[in-house]
Amino acid sequence: MKKKSNQLAPFIEKMRFKYRVSVLNENTLEESWHIRLSRASVFVYVSTFLLLTFVLLTFLILNTPIANYLPGYGDGANRPKIIQQSMLVDSLVQKNELNNDYLYLIKQIVMGRVKPDSIRSLDSATIKEKAKTFMTKSGKEKEFTEKFEEEEKYNLASIDSKPTEDMYVFFRPTKGVISSSFDFNKGHYGIFMITSPNETVVSVLEGTVLLASFTFDDGYVIQVQHQNNYISIYKNNTKLLKKVGDFIKGGESIAVTGSSSGKKAGAQFYFELWKQGKPVNPEDVIIF
C-alpha cells in the first residue's frame, strides 16, 4: 500500500500543479490577462462543457421538429396522421379536378362551342304499351311458376324460420381506415377508425336507439339495440341525428364524425359491437 501511494503521489502532484496562462500586449509586453489552470481543472472544465453540450442537443432534438429527421423516430405515432392527411389530400385533388371540369364546361358554353341537347318527345301511350308487353308473362313463364308453386306448397323448408347469425348483413359504420384493431386481451373491445371530415355514421343493423348523449371523454355517443341481442356503440361523434327511442333501419344515418370540433382534439371514431354481454370483433362480421 505504501509503495502504491508513493507511485500515485507524483501523478497527483502533476495533476494539481498549476500553470499560468498569460496574454501580453505585443508592443509593450505588458500582461493584459492571465489565468491559472491545472491539468485537473482543465479536465473538469472540458468534461462539464461536453456534458452540457450533450444535454442541450438532446433537449433540442426531442422537443423540436429536428426529431422527425432521425431514422425510425416516431414512425408508428405518425402513421395515423399520415393516413388522415393522405385521405384529405386525395379528396382535395378530386374536388379540384371537378372544379376544373366545371370551369372548362362553362367556358365552352360561353364561347358557343357546346350546343344544347335535343330532347326527343316521348309518347306516353307508346310507353304504356311497351310496359304492358314487358310485364306480361309468356307461356313458359306461367307454366314454370305454376309448377314451382305446386311443388313448394307443402314443403316445410320453405317456411320462414327465425333469422340466424349468418343471415344478418352488417353495414359498415362509416368510411375510413382502421387505425387500431380489436384486442380482447388488452381490453380493446372495439376499433378506432380514421375518417374524412364530416363523415356520415350509419347503423350496422336495424334496431332501436338506447342511448344518445354527450360525454366529456367520448364526445357524442349513440347506442343501438338490434335483434339477436346485438348492441352497437358509436363514439367520438360531432353530431347526433337520432334520439332515444327512434327506430332505424340498417344503413340509415345516425351521426356525423370526422372532425375534432365539439370533442377532444385528435379523437378518432370508435365503434364497438356486443352480443349477449360479450364483445364481438367487428372485423369478423363486417367487411371494411
Secondary structure, 3 states (H helix, E strand, C coil): CHHHHHHHHHHHHHHHCEEEEEEECCCCCCEEEEEEEEHHHHHHHHHHHHHHHHHHHHHHHHHCHHHHHCCCCCHHHHHHHHHHHHHHHHHHHHHHHHHHHHHHHHHHHHCCCCCCCCCCCCCHHHHHHHHHHHHCCCHHHHHHHHHHHHHCCCCHHHCCCCCCHHHCCCCCCCCCEEEECCECCCCECEEEEECCCCEEEECCCCEEEEEEEEECCCEEEEEEEEHHHEEEEEEEECEECCCCCCEECCCCEEEEECCCCCCCCCCCEEEEEEECCEEECHHHHCCC
